[in-house]
Amino acid sequence: MQKPKSIIFNPRGKVIILSIISFAILGSLIQPTLVCAAEEVSMSISKTMGSDFGQKINGKFRIRGTGSAGITSLDLYFNGTLVANEDTNALDFNFDTDDYSLGMMNITLIGKDASGNIYSDQKDKEFVSSAINLILIPIFLLAIGGTIGAKYYQNKKQNKKKEVNLDKTKQNVKIKIDKDFM
């Protein structure tokens, strides 16, 4: 007796059914994930004129704030006080430390996207008096001058030794010549 042909007993059908079952099982295990790029903001602080000793700054500086494409506004704060804002994802702000009180300054850039989500970047800098330049610059110049002076003295001392050795060589040659002719 011949078995009736059905999709279950058909070798090709088995592959199709197994494929459908496998897809259903794997589909329930693998959940689709929506990948979104995270919005972000960042800022850089660069010296235009003055002193930048890492954490301690004095003089004129520029802050550039940027946000990714989804950022719709940027606000810049010095110790919690709004100092600049833009309704775009780019901000340029120039400032002079002499216009602000001396001491630690928390500089914060806050960006917002269209949904109202907030993103931030912050840096702490210490605004110092320009008097620090009156102290540090002379010390720096003295250090450089001392290094140059020491190098000059060392070279002069070596050249003097060479001159003494040359004079002795001349004397020895003269004595040898005199001996040869006597």
Secondary structure in CASP SS format (residue, H / E / C, confidence):
PFRMAT SS
TARGET T0000
AUTHOR 0000-0000-0000
METHOD secondary structure of the structure
MODEL  1
M C 1.00
Q C 1.00
K C 1.00
P C 1.00
K C 1.00
S C 1.00
I C 1.00
I C 1.00
F C 1.00
N C 1.00
P H 1.00
R H 1.00
G H 1.00
K H 1.00
V H 1.00
I H 1.00
I H 1.00
L H 1.00
S H 1.00
I H 1.00
I H 1.00
S H 1.00
F H 1.00
A H 1.00
I H 1.00
L H 1.00
G H 1.00
S H 1.00
L H 1.00
I C 1.00
Q C 1.00
P C 1.00
T C 1.00
L C 1.00
V C 1.00
C C 1.00
A C 1.00
A C 1.00
E C 1.00
E C 1.00
V E 1.00
S E 1.00
M E 1.00
S E 1.00
I E 1.00
S E 1.00
K E 1.00
T E 1.00
M E 1.00
G E 1.00
S E 1.00
D E 1.00
F E 1.00
G C 1.00
Q C 1.00
K E 1.00
I E 1.00
N E 1.00
G E 1.00
K E 1.00
F E 1.00
R E 1.00
I E 1.00
R E 1.00
G E 1.00
T E 1.00
G E 1.00
S C 1.00
A C 1.00
G C 1.00
I E 1.00
T E 1.00
S E 1.00
L E 1.00
D E 1.00
L E 1.00
Y E 1.00
F E 1.00
N C 1.00
G C 1.00
T E 1.00
L E 1.00
V E 1.00
A E 1.00
N E 1.00
E E 1.00
D C 1.00
T C 1.00
N C 1.00
A E 1.00
L E 1.00
D E 1.00
F E 1.00
N E 1.00
F E 1.00
D E 1.00
T H 1.00
D H 1.00
D H 1.00
Y C 1.00
S C 1.00
L C 1.00
G E 1.00
M E 1.00
M E 1.00
N E 1.00
I E 1.00
T E 1.00
L E 1.00
I E 1.00
G E 1.00
K E 1.00
D E 1.00
A C 1.00
S C 1.00
G C 1.00
N C 1.00
I E 1.00
Y E 1.00
S E 1.00
D E 1.00
Q E 1.00
K E 1.00
D E 1.00
K E 1.00
E E 1.00
F E 1.00
V C 1.00
S C 1.00
S C 1.00
A H 1.00
I H 1.00
N H 1.00
L H 1.00
I H 1.00
L H 1.00
I H 1.00
P H 1.00
I H 1.00
F H 1.00
L H 1.00
L H 1.00
A H 1.00
I H 1.00
G H 1.00
G H 1.00
T H 1.00
I H 1.00
G H 1.00
A H 1.00
K H 1.00
Y H 1.00
Y H 1.00
Q H 1.00
N H 1.00
K H 1.00
K H 1.00
Q H 1.00
N H 1.00
K H 1.00
K H 1.00
K H 1.00
E H 1.00
V H 1.00
N H 1.00
L H 1.00
D H 1.00
K H 1.00
T H 1.00
K H 1.00
Q H 1.00
N H 1.00
V H 1.00
K H 1.00
I H 1.00
K H 1.00
I H 1.00
D H 1.00
K H 1.00
D H 1.00
F H 1.00
M C 1.00
END
